[in-house]
Amino acid sequence: QVLSLPIVVIVHGNQDNNAKATVLWDNAFSDIERVPFVVAERVPWEKMCDTLNLKFMAEVQTTKGLLKDHYFFLAQKIFNDHSASPEDFQSRHVSWAQFNKEILPGRGFTFWQWFDGVLDLTKRCLKSYWSDRLIMGFISKQYVCKLLSMEPDGTFLLRFSDSEIGGVTIAYVIRGKDGSSQVENIQPFSAKDLSIRSLGDRIRDLGQLRNLYPNIPKDQAFGSHYNKEQTGKD
């Protein structure tokens, strides 16, 4: 006989997300010589970062992993702490409850449900954009405003939606005649939206988008992702 890796038996597809969380936590954080099903309730945040990165790269099938800025944003999200520095988070421990039991403040879903939605969207629709580093992705709306507010009119970037599971949104700056700036966020695109019209083509459609942050003309950044336009009745 031999012990298998953990399995979870479910009776409905809506349990799939929780099942994946259970298996991921068990695989990543249990000791090899442990009593079956015994796994730590709290783990170092650094170990969680490594786990999320490996999961992201394996699921999306990309060589481009998460960056330090991404980990900082994820730490702020899971700990609900926007005052700590990146160094402060390195010494913290994250619990199973924070990972997949507690609902994020002001939302209707857990951290893992949100992260798994990002995984699914990226795997299905955004793999090439992510691999080309065209998506900033894991960044807060507040930090986006800080980055874009000093940029020229039409500068934009792409981030994963905070308010919806499995959405990507485009933030761009509008500069008034008086020099004042305003950062707008386009309604998030879901996998269904992007299956109808790709992200590259949507960016081409939007005339108010000019340069990908910090200063790359959008046709230069996304040109290889545009689909050849069909003519005639289509």
PyMOL commands that set and color helices and strands:
alter all, ss='L'
color gray80, all
select helices_A, chain A and resi 13-29+45-60+68-79+86-90+96-100+111-131+141-148+191-196+199-205+218-225
alter helices_A, ss='H'
color red, helices_A
select strands_A, chain A and resi 42-44+93-95+155-160+168-175+181-185+211-212+216-217
alter strands_A, ss='S'
color yellow, strands_A
deselect
rebuild
show_as cartoon
